[in-house]
Every structure is written in C-alpha cells, then in structure tokens.
Amino acid sequence: MRFDLQVISSRIDPGSTLLDLGCGNGDLLDWLARHKQVKGSGIEQDKDKAAHCISRGLSVLQGDMLEEMEDYPDKSFDYVILSQTLQQVYEPARLLYSLSRIGRRFIVSFPNFSHWVIRTELLLKGQAPKSQELPYNWYDSPNIRVITLKDFRKFAADVGYQIVEEIAIKTGPRNKTGKVIKFFRNFRASYGIFIIEKS
C-alpha cells in the first residue's frame, strides 16, 4: 500500500464507517476492512479499477464522485477520504463541501507542488517540472490544479474548515515507503495529508 495510505489508515478508528473517493484498486478499503473492521465503500470513475474492486469483494460504485455523493444524507460516514485526487478535480470547493457534509471528518492528500525538487527544476530548467510524484508532461497530465501545503491551509481557513491534523510526508521509490517531515514542511514534503472537520 502507498505510504500516504499507510499514514491515513493509521488515523482511522477501528469499526468506523468510511467512504473512499477515487479509491483506485481498493487497497485502502481492503486493508481497513481486514485489519480494523472498518465498514467501507468507495466511488471510482475508472471502470476497470471499479470492476477490480468489486472482484475483491469491496463495495464500490463506478461513476462521478460529485454526482454520486449527492445521494448520501448528511453525516453518513465517520470518514471520507480523498487521496491524491484533489489536484485533478474541476470544482474542488464544491467537492470539499460535499465531503464536509457527508463525513464527520474528511481526509485529503495531494502532491505538494512547492517541494524543493519541483522548485529547483522550474528555476534551473525553466520548464514545467516533472518528479517522481508528478511524472507527467504538461500536455498529458491529469493534474489541473497546482496545490501547496500553504495554499491548502489558507483555503481551509478561508472557508471555515478546522484542520485537526496536518501531516507532511516524503515518499521513497514507488511511494511504498517514506517518512513524516517535521521541519520546513512546505519545502521538503512531497505530499500533504490534512484531517479536517467543518467548523
């Protein structure tokens, strides 16, 4: 399981209810069900990934997360997870409002675009940066947002979200290992993880 998902899973209470948006192949849902008895479900837009989740015995809907979330009543879940997807969303403020409506807490993770590798590549090469975390060219990238830890912190304050915990991480090869960054986080972290409640 990816290191950011390992960190997220460590913050989930056993026996809780959870919705994983953009759940991919269902690694987080499967791990939490087996190790923490979490009652989880997911929404995944990619048909093949959603089918793979279902073949693993996971409860996953295939479709657009914004549309699917409209059917859930308020506070349907203890946690709603949005992992490494925010930078690909057209209406992030609307999406995060939906997360705060249907979840008691929501957890957001995303690549930190102010990581020193990205800053250095832009400074020295003068080109749209590429890194292990952001391996795309500007013309084929699924990322349409440039988000930093500092940006997200300001956004949360502006719209009235309470950040319960902010975790900055640096991942290793293939994102399977990593460490938590304590100092100069906006400069050194490759990913940010925010645990949030609606104020």
Wavefront OBJ file of the C-alpha trace (Angstrom):
o trace
v 0.000 0.000 0.000
v 1.248 3.500 -0.799
v 2.928 5.302 2.087
v 0.322 8.089 2.196
v -2.396 5.419 2.516
v -0.425 3.784 5.336
v -0.398 7.117 7.180
v -4.107 7.678 6.516
v -5.024 4.159 7.695
v -3.197 4.778 10.991
v -5.603 7.686 11.689
v -8.819 5.692 11.139
v -10.607 4.377 14.241
v -11.440 0.642 14.268
v -15.051 -0.199 13.442
v -15.786 3.177 11.863
v -17.637 3.873 8.612
v -15.741 5.269 5.638
v -16.165 6.403 2.035
v -13.071 6.386 -0.203
v -13.391 8.689 -3.216
v -11.246 7.781 -6.199
v -10.446 4.521 -4.429
v -8.359 3.085 -7.293
v -7.840 -0.659 -6.910
v -9.265 -0.626 -3.387
v -6.038 -1.164 -1.424
v -7.053 1.149 1.438
v -10.609 -0.217 1.685
v -9.368 -3.800 1.694
v -6.682 -3.168 4.343
v -9.052 -1.284 6.652
v -11.736 -3.974 6.368
v -9.262 -6.753 7.214
v -7.221 -5.024 9.927
v -9.603 -2.508 11.529
v -13.064 -3.930 10.731
v -13.977 -0.664 9.016
v -17.265 -0.659 7.104
v -16.036 0.977 3.932
v -17.306 1.738 0.465
v -15.832 3.614 -2.460
v -16.511 5.568 -5.623
v -14.199 5.132 -8.615
v -14.609 6.700 -12.054
v -12.353 4.247 -13.908
v -14.437 1.223 -14.972
v -11.569 -1.268 -14.865
v -10.465 -0.190 -11.388
v -14.039 -0.252 -10.090
v -14.501 -3.762 -11.537
v -11.263 -4.871 -9.871
v -12.528 -3.552 -6.508
v -15.787 -5.443 -6.908
v -13.869 -8.631 -7.792
v -12.063 -8.224 -4.435
v -15.423 -8.204 -2.651
v -15.397 -4.448 -1.980
v -18.473 -2.223 -2.107
v -17.578 0.265 -4.846
v -19.708 2.381 -7.183
v -18.434 3.291 -10.647
v -19.214 6.891 -11.535
v -18.579 10.574 -10.995
v -17.892 11.256 -7.313
v -19.644 14.651 -7.231
v -22.840 13.206 -8.648
v -22.779 10.034 -6.544
v -22.204 11.936 -3.277
v -25.404 13.945 -3.717
v -27.417 10.836 -2.811
v -25.868 10.466 0.655
v -27.572 12.116 3.638
v -25.646 14.389 5.997
v -23.023 12.731 8.218
v -23.391 9.315 6.567
v -19.776 8.384 7.346
v -17.259 8.808 10.128
v -14.564 9.497 7.499
v -14.490 10.471 3.840
v -11.131 10.021 2.084
v -9.910 11.964 -0.956
v -6.394 10.690 -1.601
v -4.227 12.183 -4.366
v -7.282 13.290 -6.341
v -7.897 16.934 -5.379
v -5.398 18.270 -7.926
v -7.436 16.593 -10.705
v -10.844 18.000 -9.732
v -12.567 20.799 -11.693
v -14.636 22.101 -8.769
v -12.558 21.471 -5.622
v -14.503 23.842 -3.349
v -17.789 22.135 -4.253
v -16.274 18.702 -3.782
v -14.820 19.538 -0.370
v -18.160 20.996 0.723
v -19.775 17.633 -0.140
v -17.070 15.819 1.849
v -17.739 18.005 4.866
v -21.477 17.424 4.535
v -21.484 13.624 4.370
v -18.499 12.927 6.661
v -17.889 13.759 10.306
v -14.227 14.096 9.320
v -12.601 14.106 5.924
v -9.031 13.386 4.950
v -7.407 14.965 1.901
v -3.967 14.162 0.487
v -2.263 15.657 -2.553
v 1.197 16.164 -4.113
v 2.911 19.271 -2.760
v 3.773 21.476 -5.741
v 6.179 23.543 -3.645
v 8.527 20.619 -2.940
v 12.163 21.659 -3.412
v 12.685 19.297 -6.393
v 9.840 20.948 -8.297
v 11.034 24.447 -7.373
v 14.591 23.641 -8.457
v 13.563 22.099 -11.770
v 11.449 25.125 -12.647
v 14.228 27.519 -11.591
v 17.086 25.772 -13.407
v 15.370 24.359 -16.490
v 12.614 26.917 -16.955
v 10.173 24.154 -17.887
v 7.049 22.647 -16.334
v 8.568 20.383 -13.679
v 8.395 16.587 -13.520
v 9.179 14.471 -10.471
v 8.576 11.005 -9.046
v 5.297 12.277 -7.583
v 4.352 14.259 -10.719
v 5.784 12.241 -13.622
v 3.694 13.839 -16.390
v 4.375 16.284 -19.204
v 2.326 19.483 -19.080
v 0.251 18.296 -22.063
v -0.695 14.815 -20.794
v -1.006 15.432 -17.060
v -4.285 14.599 -15.312
v -3.423 17.347 -12.809
v -5.266 20.605 -13.438
v -4.521 22.261 -10.070
v -1.272 23.421 -8.521
v -1.619 22.985 -4.733
v 0.891 23.540 -1.958
v 0.548 22.803 1.749
v 0.472 26.541 2.427
v -2.258 27.108 -0.185
v -4.481 24.413 1.250
v -4.033 25.662 4.803
v -5.174 29.149 3.689
v -8.121 27.700 1.751
v -9.287 25.740 4.809
v -9.159 28.894 6.945
v -10.998 30.966 4.310
v -13.942 28.539 4.025
v -14.182 27.634 7.714
v -12.722 24.135 7.873
v -10.890 23.140 11.033
v -7.645 21.269 10.358
v -7.450 18.624 13.075
v -4.062 17.348 11.921
v -1.634 18.247 9.132
v 0.896 15.583 8.126
v 3.703 16.300 5.683
v 5.429 13.270 4.168
v 8.337 12.484 1.878
v 7.952 9.231 -0.029
v 10.575 6.793 -1.243
v 10.796 4.824 -4.502
v 7.407 3.792 -5.922
v 5.739 5.617 -2.976
v 5.724 2.434 -0.831
v 7.977 3.835 1.891
v 8.519 7.261 3.351
v 8.838 9.430 6.415
v 6.955 12.207 8.163
v 8.522 15.663 7.724
v 8.554 17.897 10.807
v 10.556 20.961 9.719
v 10.315 23.170 6.587
v 7.355 21.058 5.529
v 6.171 23.182 2.606
v 9.701 22.999 1.149
v 10.640 19.372 1.962
v 7.393 17.374 1.779
v 6.372 15.602 -1.400
v 2.785 15.104 -0.158
v 0.450 16.737 2.327
v -2.266 14.948 4.307
v -4.945 17.010 6.066
v -7.533 15.695 8.516
v -10.411 18.146 8.626
v -13.688 18.892 10.366
v -16.285 21.500 9.472
v -16.110 24.351 11.965
l 1 2 3 4 5 6 7 8 9 10 11 12 13 14 15 16 17 18 19 20 21 22 23 24 25 26 27 28 29 30 31 32 33 34 35 36 37 38 39 40 41 42 43 44 45 46 47 48 49 50 51 52 53 54 55 56 57 58 59 60 61 62 63 64 65 66 67 68 69 70 71 72 73 74 75 76 77 78 79 80 81 82 83 84 85 86 87 88 89 90 91 92 93 94 95 96 97 98 99 100 101 102 103 104 105 106 107 108 109 110 111 112 113 114 115 116 117 118 119 120 121 122 123 124 125 126 127 128 129 130 131 132 133 134 135 136 137 138 139 140 141 142 143 144 145 146 147 148 149 150 151 152 153 154 155 156 157 158 159 160 161 162 163 164 165 166 167 168 169 170 171 172 173 174 175 176 177 178 179 180 181 182 183 184 185 186 187 188 189 190 191 192 193 194 195 196 197 198 199
